[in-house]
Amino acid sequence: MAWNIGANDVANSMASAVGAKAISIRQAILIAGILNIVGAVFIGSHVTNTIRKGIVSTDILADPQVALIGALSALLAAALWVSFATWKSLPVSTTHSIVGSMIGFGIMAGGFGVINWTKLAAVVLSWIISPVFSLIISFAMFKTIVKLILVKKDAFVRALRLSPAFIGLAAFVIILSFLFKTPLGKTLSIDPWTALLVALILGGSVGYAGKAALRRFTDSDEDDSTEMVFRKIQIGTSCYVALAQGANDVANAIGPLALIYFLVNTGTVGAQVPVPAWLLLFGGIGIAGGIGMAGHRVMETIGTKITTLTNTRGFAVDFAAASTVLIASKLGLPVSTTHAAVGGVLGVGLAGGIEAVNFRIVFQIMVYWVLTVPAAAFTSMIIFKILQLFV
Amino acid sequence: MRIPFISMFMTSPFEGLLEHAEKIKECVWAFQQAIECHITEQCESFEEFRLEVDTLESQADAVKRRIRGHLPKGTLMPVDKFELFRYLHEQDKVLDAVEEALDWISFRSEPGIPDALHKDFFLLVDAVLDPVEEMCRMVAEARKYFTNFADKQRQLIKDIIRTMRHQEHEADKVEDAIKAKVLNMQIDPVTVYHMIRLAETIGSIADHAENAGDMMRAMLAR
């Protein structure tokens, strides 16, 4: 499952950077692999918790036997469905598959009553909101870049002058997400306001450090020097996306596994027990493995197909998608990085930044989005029944 | 494997636009050689050049169809889709005018262009070549503009369009001079008609190039 995520979704995080030639394929794979693990381990626990016990009520999970079979069937169903979709070239989301299959097993095990409908509604709502949110951010970001930098005569100087703001903003969100509600934040025992302050200061200093580095490494004589500035910044933002992706997507693979782990270990489902970090690490490594093995092929496709995405556009897309996903992760909502990335691209497209984008893909995604959840749920139901026969 | 993120991106129509414009440039060069050939009467390859223009025209037509056929509903572009189509339509008319002029000559190739008009027609062909070459440059620069949105770049394109307008005006003057001269020559009326229509057709090459420039100006409007 984790392997599948790595293989499929790496495109979202690294596509714009590789497409805009900010980093090489090899670099992209390395960065995506490492940061997916980091994001999974340090920020991934909220979403995992949602998948583990948020959607299906814990009442039904009280019976370890049922819960064990259920979690196993959910995992198998999602993996099966995603593999099938990959084979058939359908644009499905791993996130939706896992949520769907958890619902399927919940319904099978305890009827419709055990589904936590309010939580599910929040998750479904987040699927609608996340692309829209990402679209708005990228639209605003790109418009800002055009208005403040590209239009001007001294675009290069302006890009350099404003670079701390862009880098700092990304750093601010990242640091904040590390400090808020994570094991790391808890051990340091930082209250929200101090965290905010620390993030602000660190974000600011990272921004200025970035500017100094940019000034050093960018040649202002080149023809498209403004794009070059953003090419450098994009290396940073692709890291940002990989991190956010790790944080959110690890749950898809680890959620049910975490459930199984508890059952085997403790015999009950503790509602309060946190997800152990090593399990998250395991998920992160799985994703990284997927990236390492299948990522190359995906990246090559990207490199040749996405030629109209320049660095300024790529930056806006990356920034919007990563911010959306990271914020959603913090709220414990399993959103699809694909959808956030697609939303980001459309935002830039609406702002007139890309020579041609196909808006219709949105409808296609929506169709599969509606199909995936019941399909995965159904598969999960069948597997659940079969497993029950054996046990 | 189909990844939704990747399938959003499509081939840029501007790429096709530039390809189309470049085909036109090749075409007008062949056209110039064909006319020179016809006027000097020393070479027999007029038909060859005419066929070359024909092939180039059909290639350019294929490019045009490709652009039109590959912009599905819901395509987001920095310019309006119909503005783009109108621009393409006008750019294509340049090509049609080139082809028509050569066809018109071939319909009555025997007496040829009267000796007194040779120099004027050389001048006219040279005059219409300029705006077409400029048009090709304009498309290339416009493509750059739509990636960097720089004001400087926009100014550059506006300057090119202005130059095209002047060049069209020059071509018009040459055309008018030819018409006045032909109408006052004491020659066979069929030749007069043939020459007038030829001058008009060649002149329209520059007209369409200028119109294309005006369409481009509309696409640049903020």
Chai-1 contact restraints between the chains, C-beta under 6 A:
chainA,res_idxA,chainB,res_idxB,connection_type,confidence,min_distance_angstrom,max_distance_angstrom,comment,restraint_id
A,A11,B,I3,contact,1.0,0.0,6.0,A-B,restraint_1
A,A11,B,F5,contact,1.0,0.0,6.0,A-B,restraint_2
A,N12,B,F5,contact,1.0,0.0,6.0,A-B,restraint_3
A,A15,B,F5,contact,1.0,0.0,6.0,A-B,restraint_4
A,T86,B,M1,contact,1.0,0.0,6.0,A-B,restraint_5
A,S89,B,M1,contact,1.0,0.0,6.0,A-B,restraint_6
A,S89,B,R2,contact,1.0,0.0,6.0,A-B,restraint_7
A,P91,B,R2,contact,1.0,0.0,6.0,A-B,restraint_8
A,P91,B,P4,contact,1.0,0.0,6.0,A-B,restraint_9
A,V146,B,F149,contact,1.0,0.0,6.0,A-B,restraint_10
A,L150,B,N148,contact,1.0,0.0,6.0,A-B,restraint_11
A,L150,B,F149,contact,1.0,0.0,6.0,A-B,restraint_12
A,L150,B,A150,contact,1.0,0.0,6.0,A-B,restraint_13
A,V151,B,F149,contact,1.0,0.0,6.0,A-B,restraint_14
A,V151,B,D151,contact,1.0,0.0,6.0,A-B,restraint_15
A,K305,B,I6,contact,1.0,0.0,6.0,A-B,restraint_16
A,K305,B,F9,contact,1.0,0.0,6.0,A-B,restraint_17
A,I306,B,F9,contact,1.0,0.0,6.0,A-B,restraint_18
A,T308,B,S12,contact,1.0,0.0,6.0,A-B,restraint_19
A,T310,B,T147,contact,1.0,0.0,6.0,A-B,restraint_20
A,T338,B,P4,contact,1.0,0.0,6.0,A-B,restraint_21
A,A341,B,F5,contact,1.0,0.0,6.0,A-B,restraint_22
A,V342,B,P4,contact,1.0,0.0,6.0,A-B,restraint_23
A,V345,B,M8,contact,1.0,0.0,6.0,A-B,restraint_24
A,G349,B,L76,contact,1.0,0.0,6.0,A-B,restraint_25
A,G352,B,P78,contact,1.0,0.0,6.0,A-B,restraint_26
A,E355,B,S12,contact,1.0,0.0,6.0,A-B,restraint_27
A,E355,B,F14,contact,1.0,0.0,6.0,A-B,restraint_28
A,A356,B,M10,contact,1.0,0.0,6.0,A-B,restraint_29
A,A356,B,S12,contact,1.0,0.0,6.0,A-B,restraint_30
A,A356,B,P13,contact,1.0,0.0,6.0,A-B,restraint_31
A,A356,B,T75,contact,1.0,0.0,6.0,A-B,restraint_32
A,A356,B,M77,contact,1.0,0.0,6.0,A-B,restraint_33
A,V357,B,M8,contact,1.0,0.0,6.0,A-B,restraint_34
A,V357,B,L76,contact,1.0,0.0,6.0,A-B,restraint_35
A,N358,B,M8,contact,1.0,0.0,6.0,A-B,restraint_36
A,N358,B,M10,contact,1.0,0.0,6.0,A-B,restraint_37
A,F359,B,G74,contact,1.0,0.0,6.0,A-B,restraint_38
A,F359,B,L76,contact,1.0,0.0,6.0,A-B,restraint_39
A,R360,B,G74,contact,1.0,0.0,6.0,A-B,restraint_40
A,I361,B,P4,contact,1.0,0.0,6.0,A-B,restraint_41
A,I361,B,S7,contact,1.0,0.0,6.0,A-B,restraint_42
A,I361,B,M8,contact,1.0,0.0,6.0,A-B,restraint_43
A,I365,B,P4,contact,1.0,0.0,6.0,A-B,restraint_44
